[in-house]
Amino acid sequence: MRRKEIILKTIQEIPGINLSDLMKKTGLETGVITHYLDQLELQGAIKSQKASKHRRYYHASVLEEEYPIIRNIRKPTKKKILFQIIVEGKPSFKELTLKINKSPSTLSWNLSELISEGVIEKCFQEGKERYRVKDIKLLKKTFQKEFSKLFDQTGHDEDIFLAL
């Protein structure tokens, strides 16, 4: 398989991959990868987005509105938070703190990130501040479309999403 095809295949298999991870997965050098990434982007085969400190690469079939979900499901703490919100419905900060097993400051930072990315939102129920998935249909669609790419098949985290 040619280098360009290897890079494209890797991006298809791992949506939201960054340059460093592409280097690890393909064994190719930075210059080679960036050359082909530029070509693939110009041809419209892939899209990229600068998110925090890394540029992430997506196959052209991935919708931009799906990027934040893909990015965040890949991060263990944020994935746990999303799963817990789905399971609990609209948990409070205290309920999440008890279930996630992270410090309140870590949980607060991750919740803020998920809110700023538009994946979750705050809501009020019975006078209490709670959290919910902002667009559950988009989450379901993204998950169903990217399922095998977002989870390694050895874990059981994906069972929660199968119940959606």
C-alpha positions as CSV (number, residue, x, y, z in Angstrom):
1,M,0.0,0.0,0.0
2,R,1.3,3.5,-0.9
3,R,2.1,6.0,1.9
4,K,-0.8,8.3,0.9
5,E,-3.3,5.4,1.1
6,I,-1.8,4.3,4.5
7,I,-2.4,7.7,5.9
8,L,-5.9,8.0,4.5
9,K,-6.8,4.5,5.8
10,T,-5.5,5.4,9.3
11,I,-7.5,8.6,9.4
12,Q,-10.6,6.7,8.3
13,E,-10.0,4.1,11.1
14,I,-9.1,6.7,13.8
15,P,-11.2,9.9,13.3
16,G,-9.7,12.9,15.0
17,I,-6.2,11.5,15.0
18,N,-3.3,14.0,15.4
19,L,0.1,14.2,13.7
20,S,2.0,12.6,16.5
21,D,-0.4,9.6,16.6
22,L,-0.3,9.3,12.9
23,M,3.5,9.0,13.1
24,K,3.2,6.2,15.7
25,K,0.5,4.3,13.8
26,T,2.1,4.5,10.4
27,G,5.8,4.6,11.2
28,L,6.2,7.4,8.7
29,E,8.3,10.5,9.3
30,T,6.7,13.9,10.0
31,G,7.7,15.5,6.7
32,V,6.3,12.6,4.7
33,I,3.0,12.6,6.6
34,T,2.6,16.4,6.4
35,H,3.2,16.3,2.7
36,Y,0.5,13.7,2.1
37,L,-1.9,15.4,4.6
38,D,-1.6,18.6,2.6
39,Q,-2.3,16.7,-0.6
40,L,-5.3,14.8,0.9
41,E,-6.8,18.0,2.3
42,L,-6.4,19.8,-1.1
43,Q,-8.1,16.9,-2.8
44,G,-11.0,17.0,-0.3
45,A,-10.4,13.5,1.0
46,I,-9.8,14.7,4.5
47,K,-10.5,17.7,6.7
48,S,-8.6,19.1,9.6
49,Q,-9.3,21.2,12.6
50,K,-7.1,22.8,15.2
51,A,-8.4,21.8,18.5
52,S,-6.6,22.9,21.7
53,K,-2.9,22.3,21.0
54,H,-3.2,19.7,18.2
55,R,-4.5,19.7,14.7
56,R,-6.8,16.7,14.2
57,Y,-7.6,15.0,11.0
58,Y,-11.0,13.5,9.9
59,H,-12.1,11.7,6.8
60,A,-14.2,13.9,4.5
61,S,-17.3,11.8,5.4
62,V,-17.2,13.0,9.0
63,L,-19.4,16.0,9.6
64,E,-17.9,19.0,11.4
65,E,-20.7,18.9,14.0
66,E,-19.4,15.4,15.0
67,Y,-15.8,16.5,15.7
68,P,-16.4,17.6,19.3
69,I,-18.2,14.3,20.1
70,I,-15.4,12.2,18.5
71,R,-12.7,14.2,20.3
72,N,-14.3,13.9,23.7
73,I,-15.3,10.2,23.5
74,R,-11.6,9.5,23.0
75,K,-10.7,11.0,26.3
76,P,-11.2,8.6,29.3
77,T,-12.5,11.1,31.8
78,K,-14.8,12.9,29.4
79,K,-16.1,9.6,28.1
80,K,-16.9,8.5,31.7
81,I,-18.7,11.8,32.2
82,L,-20.8,11.4,29.0
83,F,-21.6,7.8,29.9
84,Q,-22.7,8.8,33.3
85,I,-24.9,11.7,32.0
86,I,-26.5,9.2,29.6
87,V,-27.1,6.6,32.3
88,E,-28.3,9.1,35.0
89,G,-30.3,11.3,32.6
90,K,-29.6,14.7,34.2
91,P,-27.1,14.2,37.0
92,S,-26.0,17.0,39.4
93,F,-22.3,17.8,40.0
94,K,-22.4,16.0,43.3
95,E,-23.9,12.8,41.7
96,L,-21.2,13.0,39.0
97,T,-18.5,13.4,41.6
98,L,-19.6,10.3,43.4
99,K,-19.7,8.2,40.2
100,I,-16.7,9.4,38.2
101,N,-14.1,9.0,41.0
102,K,-12.2,12.1,40.1
103,S,-11.5,15.2,42.2
104,P,-14.1,17.9,42.0
105,S,-11.7,20.3,40.3
106,T,-10.9,17.7,37.6
107,L,-14.6,17.0,37.1
108,S,-15.4,20.7,37.0
109,W,-12.7,21.4,34.4
110,N,-13.9,18.5,32.2
111,L,-17.5,19.5,32.5
112,S,-16.5,23.1,31.5
113,E,-14.6,21.7,28.4
114,L,-17.6,19.6,27.4
115,I,-19.9,22.6,27.7
116,S,-17.6,24.9,25.8
117,E,-17.3,22.2,23.0
118,G,-21.1,22.1,22.9
119,V,-21.4,18.4,23.8
120,I,-23.3,18.9,27.1
121,E,-25.2,21.8,28.7
122,K,-26.3,22.9,32.1
123,C,-30.0,22.7,32.9
124,F,-32.1,23.2,36.0
125,Q,-34.4,20.6,37.5
126,E,-36.2,21.1,40.8
127,G,-34.0,24.0,41.5
128,K,-30.8,22.1,41.1
129,E,-28.1,22.6,38.5
130,R,-27.8,19.5,36.4
131,Y,-26.1,18.4,33.2
132,R,-27.4,16.8,30.0
133,V,-26.2,15.9,26.5
134,K,-27.0,18.9,24.3
135,D,-27.9,17.0,21.2
136,I,-28.6,13.3,22.0
137,K,-29.7,12.6,18.4
138,L,-26.3,13.8,17.1
139,L,-24.5,11.8,19.8
140,K,-26.4,8.7,18.8
141,K,-25.8,9.2,15.1
142,T,-22.1,9.9,15.6
143,F,-21.8,6.9,17.8
144,Q,-23.6,4.6,15.4
145,K,-21.6,5.8,12.5
146,E,-18.2,5.8,14.2
147,F,-18.7,3.0,16.7
148,S,-15.9,0.6,15.8
149,K,-13.5,3.4,15.4
150,L,-14.2,5.0,18.8
151,F,-13.9,2.0,21.0
152,D,-11.5,-0.9,21.3
153,Q,-13.5,-4.0,21.4
154,T,-12.0,-5.4,24.6
155,G,-14.0,-3.0,26.9
156,H,-17.6,-2.8,27.8
157,D,-18.1,0.9,27.7
158,E,-19.7,0.7,24.3
159,D,-22.6,-1.3,25.8
160,I,-24.0,1.9,27.3
161,F,-24.1,3.5,23.8
162,L,-25.7,0.4,22.3
163,A,-28.6,0.9,24.6
164,L,-29.2,4.4,23.2
